[in-house]
Amino acid sequence: MKKVFAIIALMGVFTFGMTQTMSAQDEEAIDTAAVEQVDSAAVEEPEPAEAAIPEATKEEVSMYKQLKIKFIEGDAGFMAIVAIALIIGLAFCIERIIYLALADVKTDKMLAEVEKALDAKDVEKAKTVCRNTRGPIASICYQGLMRLEAGADAVEKSVVAYGAVQASNLEKGCSWITLFIAMAPSLGFLGTVIGMVQAFDAIQQAGDISPTVVAGGMKVALLTTIFGIVVALILQVFYNYILAKIESITAQMEDATISLLDLVAKYNLKK
């Protein structure tokens, strides 16, 4: 939990700094544009070199500036909260993806070495093979081999119990990801309501329902909604990938458990 709070605090400071930097850059861009407009008005004919600027570069710069402008127009302070939800949600997704990548180990070689050791009646070597292999499947097999002398029933109970523990470890942190998936569009809709309130306040103060009066509040409403939905979609893609990975590892755990019980039964018959 301390790590979560540390991540939140760090992301908050980072996002606040990013917002301030973007605001300062926009002010500089506006001043620069005004100076360039005055200079271009003073010149009667543009130089041929200016026409040679690649259109792709102009579009790229324009898109980057537009993204910053829309972020600030959607109420930079409120949009920063949605950005923090995105950053923290991605942090949990990346942590789970790394954990699952390390947990997904090819167990065929490990089970073959365990079978070879049990055929030679060398239980300690079989335990060493499992101990030196990372991942939940190796841990489950090791727990089963620890109770090999107690009989097949004890091995089966140990494997089932420890398998449930390992399965819960695979799903650790997923509830936080679902929280941010639900929170992002909710924050966007909250921004929509705030924007609508601002629009009605502007109408009340002006005593007029002209598009110019309503446009400011409506823009905040629409931008926050769009940003919140985009954040939720990004996190949802990562979350579905994580669920698919968990299902794959769980299936491998079940197959390895069945194989281990077969090896234990074979070992007991040879005793």
N, C-alpha and C positions, 0 to 999 in steps of 0.2 A: 504493500500500500504506500510505503514511503517513496518507492520508485515512481508510482503513478503520480503522486503529488509533485514530485520533483520534475517529472516530464511536463505536467500542466504548467507549473511556474515558469519553466524554461521556455515553453512554447508561447506563453503569454508575453514574456519579455521580448521574445523574438518577433512576434506578430506586431506588438506595439511599435517596436523600432522600425519594422518594415513599413507600417502604415505611415509613420512620421516621415520616413525617407521618401516614400511615394508622393506624399503631399508636397514635400520640398521640391522634388523633381518636377512635379506638375507646375508649381509656381515658376520655377526656372524656365520650363518649357514655354509657358505663356509669355513671360517677359522676352524670351528669345524670339518667339514668333512675332511679337509686336515690333521688335527692333528690325527683324527681317522684312516685315511688311512695309515699314517706313522706308527702308533702304531700297526695296524693290520699286516703291512708288517714285523715288527720286531718279531711278534709272529709267530711261525711255525705252530701251530695247534690251531684253535679256541676252546674256552671252550665250553663244552656241554650246559652250561646255556644260551649262546647267541642264540643257535638254538631253545631254548624254548620260544622265544619272539613271541607272537601271531601275525599271519599274518595280522589280521584285524587292529591291532594297527599300523603296518607298513604302510598299505595302507592308513589309515586315515591321518597319519602324512604326507605321501607323497602327498596326494591330497591337503592338506592345503598348503603345501609348493609350490606345482605346481601352485595353484591359485595365490599366491603372486608373483611367478616368472613370470607367464604369464601377470599379471597386470603391472609389471615393464617393461617387454619386449615389451609391446604394447605402450611404451612411457608413463611413469608414470604421467607426467604432463598433457598429452593430455587425458589419460584414466580417470584422476581425474575429468575432466570437465564432462565426461559422467556419472561418479559416482555421481557428484553433481546434475545432471539432474534427476537421479534416486531418490536420497534422497528427493529433493524438490517436485518431482512429487508424491512420496509416502506420503509426509506430507500433500499435498492437498487432496489426496485420503482418508487418515485417517480422516482428518477434515470433509469431506463430509459424510463419512460413519457414524461417530459419530452423526453429525447433523441429518441425515436421520433416524438413529435409534431412536433418541429422538422425531422426528416428527411423526414417525409411531406409533400411539396410537389407541387402540380399541375404536371406537366412538359409538358403539351400546349402551353401558351403558349410555354415555353422552346424546345421543339423546332420550333415554327412560326417563331419568330424566327431560330433557327439555320438552318432551311431557306431562309428569305428572304435571309439573309446569304450563304449558299453559292450561291444562285442568282445573286446579284450578284457572286460570286467575291470576296467580302470575308471572308476567313478570320479575320482579326483581330477583326472585329466579332462573328463567331460565337463566338470564344474569350471575348470580353468578356461576351457574354450568359451563357455558362456560368459564368464567374468571378463574376458578380454575382448568381447564383442559389444559394441555400444548399441543402444536402442532398447525399446520396451520388450521386444520379443525375446531377446537374449536374457533380460532380467526375469521374465516369466519362466523361461526354461531353467534358469539357475535356481529359482525358488522351488521348482518342482524337483530338481535333482537333490536339493538339500534334504528332502523328505523321502528319498528313494527307499531307504531302509525301512521306513514305516509302512510301506505297502502302496499298492496302486491307488486305493481310495484316498489315502492321505495326500498323495501327489496330485490327484485330480482336484481335491478341495483347495489345495494350496494354489494351483494354477488358476482355478476359476476366481478365487478371491483376489489374488494379486493382479489378474487380468483386468478386473473391474477397476482397481486402483490406477493401473496404467492407462486405461481408457479415459478415466476422468482427467488424468494429466494431459492427455492429448487435447481435450476440449477446454483446458484452462485458458482464460482470457477471452474466449469467444463471446461471453455475455457482454463484455465491454465493447466489443465491435458492434454487436447488435444495438447497444445503447446509442452509440454515435450515429449509426444508420438511421435510427428513429429520431434522434435529436436534430440532425441537420435539416431535414425538411420542416420539422416543427419550428425551428428557429427562423427558417425562411418564411413560413406562414405568419409567425409573430411579427416579422418585419413588414409583411404585407398589411397586417392590421395597423401597425404603427404608421405606415405610409398613408393608409386611408384616413386615419385620424388627422394626420398633418394636412392632407388635402382638404378635409372638411373644415379644419381650423382656418386654412387660407381662404376658403370660400366665405366663412363667417366674417373674417376680418375685412375682406374686400367687398363683401356684399354683392358678389358677382360670380357666375358659374362659367366664366370664360375658360377655354382650354389652357391659356397661359397660367391661370391661377391654380388649376388642378394638376398641371403637368408635373410639378416638382414632387408632390406627395405620391402620385401614381408611379413615377419613375423609381422611387425608393421601394415601393411595394413590389413592383415587378422584378427588379434586380435582385432583391433579397430572396424572393421565391425561386428564381432561376438558379442562383448560387447554391441555395440549400438543396435543391433537387439534384444538381450536378454532383455535389459532395456525397449525397446518399447513394447515387448510382455508382460512383467510383468505389466506395467502401463495399457496396453490395457485390461487385465483381470479385474483389479480393476475398470476401467472406465465403462466397460460393466455391472458390478455388480451395480455400482452407477446409471446408466441409467435405469436398470430394477427396482431398488428401487424407483426412481423418478416416473416412469410410474405407479407403484403400488399405491403410495401415491396420485398421481393425480387422479387415478380412484376412490379412496376412497373419495377424495374431491368432485368429481362430484356426487357420490351417496349421500353423506351427504348434499350437496346443494339441491338436489331434495327432500330429506326427510324433510329438513327444510322448503322449500317452501310449501310442503304439510301440515306441521304442522301450518304454518302461515295461509294458506287458511282455515284450520279447525278451528283455533282460531277466525278468522274474522267471520265465519258463526255462532259461538256461541255468538258473541257480541250482 
